[in-house]
Amino acid sequence: MTTMQGTVIAAHGRHYLVQAGQEKWQCVTRGKKSDVAVGDRVEVKQTSDNQGVIEAIVERETLLYRSDQYRSKLLAANVDQLFIVVATEPSFTDDLVSRALVAAEAAGVQAHLILNKIDVSENLARTRERVALYARLGYPVHEVSAQEQPDQTRDTLTPLLQGHRTILIGQSGMGKSSIINLIVPDADIAVREISAALDTGKHTTTFTRLYQIDEKTAIIDSPGFQEFGLYHLTEGMLERAFPEFRPRLGGCKFYNCHHVSEPDCAIRLAVETGDIHPMRHALYLQLLHESSQKLY
């Protein structure tokens, strides 16, 4: 049987769909390993027509994932850009947005915020206020209305996607699917084909999938989720994942300062003077606590 290299374009449980050239292969991993992510480049050994076993994962450039106390949940591999989709309605949670930004920083992935549904004018001013916090930290914010202004939305996002491998994340109801349908021709058809190949039936929203736009451009859609655990990040990784912390690291009285309650802490001083938002420091403290609770 032949061995080939391809890209994982969808994952459901321990079943994977791998694109190799023009062909799609239904694949499993050996044993109970499930450490394969959408976007991974993999070596596949053919077992029968259009079926194979993933033998190896080619070294990754990046890996974006979330975790709780017990296990990790891989989001995507080899992406260089993250679009966090928020909307004027339903309301989004700052906790999830902030955690996604920390994950992106830790993984070396450029993050953008996409503010969707700007046609809902009664909520727009308040929502703009909320995303302004992230804009001040240096994260680009792009305003769109995927359903009411489809052409403008496509014109705004297409140049940002070009030449990148981008994953879209967000809570349910933010409009990720509407954006995907604008960017990817026949996305609905592709989803049906992937669902059939992975035998997921009607559960089309429960798996992550990659759409290859051209040779250098891909977009990954992920299921909506409400929580973004980061138990896998160490204290050192955490403090460097807050861009507003970085210029102040090394400025504390104690070289091993945890930025919790130590005297003459440069981070806490910046919170007191308003240079660091209290919500961001509170998130850091929460993530620090979570990282100490890891059980795996």
Order of alpha helices (4+ residues) and beta strands (2+ residues): beta-beta-beta-beta-beta-beta-beta-beta-alpha-beta-alpha-beta-alpha-beta-alpha-alpha-beta-beta-alpha-alpha-alpha
